[in-house]
């Protein structure tokens, strides 16, 4: 399992729309994420920053990301959510959400 953290800016004028959408994420979008080996996906909000976290349990993260991007229902979802966001990713990186580097993790205690 590998952990991923991402950050993006939430446009203040679209805050209520984004929160409303995420109060009832489409089941097909959730199913696609699960089929792409994504687990424990959470999005946190601080001011106008969104922090996303998930655990990846597959063997080919890039291929699974392409599978998510190719899903028509996910594409329709992004047409609603993308205007609510402002990317912080490096220009030309091909990323929408900016990846974050994990610098510390508290693992379970071993006896």
Secondary structure, DSSP 4 states (H G I P E B T S, - for coil): -EEEEEEEEEPGGGHHHHHHHHTT--HHHHHHHHHTTEEEEEEEEETTEEEEEEEE-SS-HHHHHHHHHH-HHHHHHHHHHGGGEE--SPTTS--SSEEE------PPP--
